[in-house]
Amino acid sequence: MKKIIYLIILMTLISFVACDVKPPLVTLEKYHKIATGMSYSQVVEIIGAPGTEMSRNEMPAIPGAMPGILTVMFMWQNSDGSNMNAMFQNNKLISKAQFGLR
């Protein structure tokens, strides 16, 4: 009888764990489709979800010498910890990096 109870508990726990597994938000295939010069909205369209803003820096314009520069970094993270970061300057992708994507 104890074995049956333990088996029921084990099956219940397995079903909870199985339901909590989410498909990856960002994949290596999506990562490779993203190219320098793309806008944030183009990147969001490829990934299918907005990123989390991780940092923002703004350098004001110097009239007649330099336009203003806005640099923003976004991250997309999967439930397994794999992720992608993307850095945009004035809404154009300037760099990207990934960790553990499949």
Buried (B, 14 or more C-beta within 10 A) or exposed (E): EEEEEEEEEEEEEEEEEEEEEEEBBBBEEBBEEBEEEBEBEBBBEBBEEEBEEEEEEEEEEEEEEEEEEEBBBBBBBBEEEBBBBBBBBEEEBEEBEBEEBE
